[in-house]
Amino acid sequence: MKKISIVFLILVFSLTIFFLNSKKKVKIQEPIFIGHVYGDHNNSDIPYKPLKKVINKNNLDFIVFGGDITKNHEDFYTFNNYFLNINKLYVKGNHDKNIYEKTEFWKKKKFKNLNLINLSNQEVSDIYSNNFKFYTDTFFISHYNWFEKVFHPLKPSNQSLGIKNNLKFDEINNFGKVNKFISGDCGKYSDKPPYILAKYKDNFFLCTGLGQSSNNFIILSTLEPIFFNENGEIVKHKCKERKFNDKFLKVCSTKKKHLLNLN
């Protein structure tokens, strides 16, 4: 009887350990990108609460914060201090002003196994003169959506850059091969898609961000979005694709109205 009791206790202990381990957070191993970082423009929390929760609940690490880190640039240190223990890179947005006086300025970086180039310290008008044609499988990161023209007929940007920039975009004949151009200036407004991807001239163009649209971050290696709710819980989403004569567009969201824009 004593032996049976010992065996029973060992079994109960083993099952307890098993279930505790099964509830451990699953860490996403790949680097991720998060755009329009301060989120909803009515938000006053630093950092944005849904962002804090999704990072903490999922042990997110190796994060590229894609601009507009805080609504007021003077609050940057509060944001940065909260995330001191994660691997991260910052991209300068229009709200961030002198951010590279407060943290590391990076131009080129090997982030895990990915090759990243930071365009955010360049004037938008100067970005179009980069020799993208010499690069392959490289991530060009910016805050401003300087390539919004590629998403026509949609206009997903939080801040559109106008006809002059569209004309400059059209002048680029060669974007290299299998390069990924990523902007963090989408998602702020509820009527615009939170994630939009274009395949154009053998390269990929993506705009994403947090805000009133539908919060998400992207896995950089796959460019796939992960959507989350205000409690930081991963939620389901849907995508819609459309092929044009010269490009392919894909919109993803948790809200049906954003997909209808691609009809």
C-alpha positions in Angstrom: 0.0 0.0 0.0 2.9 2.3 0.9 4.5 1.6 -2.5 1.2 2.4 -4.3 1.0 5.7 -2.5 4.5 6.7 -3.4 3.9 5.8 -7.1 0.7 7.8 -7.0 2.5 10.8 -5.5 5.2 10.6 -8.1 2.6 10.4 -10.9 0.7 13.4 -9.5 4.0 15.4 -9.2 5.0 14.5 -12.8 1.7 15.5 -14.2 1.9 18.8 -12.3 5.3 19.6 -13.8 4.1 18.6 -17.3 1.1 21.0 -17.1 3.2 23.8 -15.7 5.7 23.4 -18.5 2.9 23.2 -21.1 1.8 26.7 -20.0 5.2 28.3 -20.5 5.3 31.1 -23.0 6.4 30.1 -26.5 9.2 32.5 -27.6 9.2 33.7 -31.2 12.7 33.2 -32.3 12.7 35.4 -35.4 13.3 39.1 -35.4 10.1 41.2 -35.7 9.2 44.7 -36.9 6.6 47.0 -35.2 5.5 50.2 -36.9 3.9 53.4 -35.6 5.0 52.3 -32.1 3.0 54.7 -29.9 -0.2 53.3 -31.3 -3.6 55.0 -31.0 -3.1 58.8 -31.2 -5.5 59.1 -28.2 -3.2 56.9 -26.2 -1.2 58.4 -23.2 0.5 55.3 -21.9 4.2 54.8 -22.4 4.7 52.3 -23.8 1.3 51.6 -25.5 -0.4 49.0 -23.3 -1.3 46.5 -26.0 2.3 46.6 -27.1 3.6 46.0 -23.6 1.3 43.1 -23.1 2.0 41.3 -26.4 5.8 41.6 -25.9 5.6 40.3 -22.3 3.1 37.5 -22.9 5.0 36.2 -25.9 8.6 36.8 -24.8 9.3 38.9 -27.9 12.9 39.7 -28.6 15.0 41.1 -31.4 12.6 43.9 -32.3 12.9 46.6 -34.8 10.8 49.5 -33.6 9.7 51.3 -36.8 9.4 54.9 -35.8 7.0 57.2 -33.9 8.3 55.5 -30.8 6.4 58.0 -28.5 4.0 60.7 -29.4 6.2 63.2 -27.6 9.9 62.7 -28.3 10.8 63.8 -24.8 9.2 60.5 -23.5 11.7 58.3 -25.3 13.7 57.4 -22.2 10.6 56.2 -20.4 9.9 53.9 -23.4 13.5 52.7 -23.7 13.9 52.0 -20.0 10.9 49.7 -20.0 12.5 47.5 -22.7 16.1 47.6 -21.5 16.3 43.8 -21.4 15.4 43.0 -25.0 17.5 43.2 -28.2 16.1 46.1 -30.2 16.8 48.6 -32.9 15.2 52.0 -33.4 14.0 53.6 -36.6 13.5 57.4 -36.6 10.0 58.6 -37.2 8.6 62.1 -37.6 7.7 62.2 -33.8 11.1 61.1 -32.7 13.2 64.2 -33.6 16.7 63.8 -32.1 16.4 60.1 -31.2 19.9 59.2 -32.4 21.3 61.5 -29.8 19.6 59.4 -27.2 20.3 55.9 -28.5 22.6 54.1 -31.0 22.4 55.3 -34.6 22.8 52.3 -36.9 23.2 52.4 -40.7 23.8 48.7 -41.4 23.2 45.8 -39.0 23.3 42.1 -39.0 20.2 41.3 -36.8 20.5 37.7 -36.1 20.8 36.3 -39.7 19.1 39.2 -41.4 20.8 42.1 -43.3 19.2 45.4 -42.4 19.8 48.9 -43.7 18.3 51.9 -41.9 17.0 54.7 -44.3 15.4 56.7 -41.6 18.2 59.3 -41.1 18.0 60.3 -44.8 15.7 63.0 -46.1 12.8 61.3 -48.0 13.8 63.1 -51.2 17.3 61.5 -50.9 16.1 57.9 -50.4 15.2 57.6 -54.1 18.9 58.0 -55.1 20.1 54.9 -53.3 21.6 52.2 -55.5 19.2 49.4 -54.5 20.2 47.5 -57.6 23.4 46.3 -56.0 21.6 44.5 -53.2 20.0 41.1 -52.8 17.8 39.8 -50.0 18.3 42.9 -47.9 15.9 44.7 -45.6 15.6 48.5 -46.2 13.9 49.9 -43.1 12.2 53.3 -42.9 9.4 55.0 -41.1 8.0 57.1 -44.0 6.2 55.2 -46.7 8.3 56.7 -49.5 7.1 53.9 -51.8 3.3 54.4 -51.3 2.9 54.7 -55.1 3.4 50.9 -55.3 0.2 50.3 -53.4 -2.0 52.3 -55.8 -5.1 52.4 -55.9 -4.9 52.2 -52.1 -3.4 54.9 -50.0 -2.5 53.2 -46.7 0.0 55.7 -45.2 -0.6 57.7 -42.1 1.1 60.6 -43.9 1.1 60.6 -47.7 4.1 62.2 -49.4 2.5 63.5 -52.5 2.9 63.6 -56.3 6.5 64.7 -56.4 7.6 61.6 -54.5 5.5 59.3 -56.6 7.2 60.6 -59.7 10.6 59.9 -58.1 9.6 56.4 -57.2 8.6 55.8 -60.9 12.1 56.8 -61.9 13.7 53.9 -60.1 14.2 51.1 -62.7 16.0 48.5 -60.5 15.2 47.8 -56.9 17.7 44.9 -56.7 16.6 41.3 -56.3 14.4 39.9 -53.5 14.9 42.9 -51.4 12.3 43.9 -48.7 11.4 47.5 -48.3 9.5 48.1 -45.0 7.8 51.2 -43.7 6.3 51.7 -40.2 3.9 54.5 -41.1 0.6 52.7 -41.4 -2.1 51.6 -39.0 -2.8 54.8 -37.2 -6.3 55.5 -38.7 -9.3 53.1 -38.5 -10.2 53.5 -42.1 -6.9 52.4 -43.5 -5.4 48.9 -43.7 -3.0 48.0 -40.9 -0.9 45.7 -43.1 -0.3 45.9 -46.9 2.3 44.0 -49.0 3.2 44.5 -52.6 5.4 42.3 -54.8 6.8 44.5 -57.6 9.7 44.0 -59.9 10.9 40.9 -58.0 11.0 42.8 -54.7 8.7 43.2 -51.7 7.2 46.4 -50.3 5.4 46.4 -46.9 3.7 49.0 -44.7 2.4 48.2 -41.2 1.8 49.8 -37.8 -0.1 50.1 -34.6 -3.1 52.3 -34.0 -6.9 52.4 -34.5 -6.7 50.1 -37.5 -5.7 46.7 -36.2 -2.6 46.1 -34.2 0.0 43.8 -35.6 3.7 43.1 -35.9 5.5 41.2 -38.6 8.0 38.3 -38.7 10.8 39.8 -40.7 12.0 36.6 -42.3 8.6 35.7 -43.8 6.9 39.2 -43.8 3.8 37.5 -42.3 1.7 39.5 -39.8 0.8 38.5 -36.3 -2.3 40.4 -35.0 -3.1 41.0 -31.4 -5.8 42.5 -29.3 -5.8 45.1 -26.5 -4.8 42.4 -24.0 -1.8 41.4 -26.0 -3.4 38.1 -27.1 -2.7 36.7 -30.5 -5.9 36.8 -32.6 -7.0 35.5 -36.0 -6.9 37.6 -39.1 -7.8 37.3 -42.8 -6.0 38.4 -45.9 -7.1 39.3 -49.4 -4.9 39.3 -52.5 -5.2 40.9 -55.9 -3.0 40.6 -59.0 -2.5 43.6 -61.2 -0.7 43.8 -64.5 2.6 44.8 -63.0 2.3 43.9 -59.3 0.6 41.8 -56.6 -1.1 43.3 -53.6 -2.0 41.7 -50.3 -4.0 43.3 -47.4 -4.4 41.6 -44.0 -6.6 42.7 -41.1 -8.9 41.5 -38.4 -11.6 43.8 -39.9 -13.5 43.0 -43.0 -13.8 46.6 -44.1 -10.0 46.8 -44.8 -10.2 43.8 -47.1 -13.1 45.2 -49.1 -10.8 48.1 -50.1 -9.0 45.7 -52.4 -12.1 44.8 -54.5 
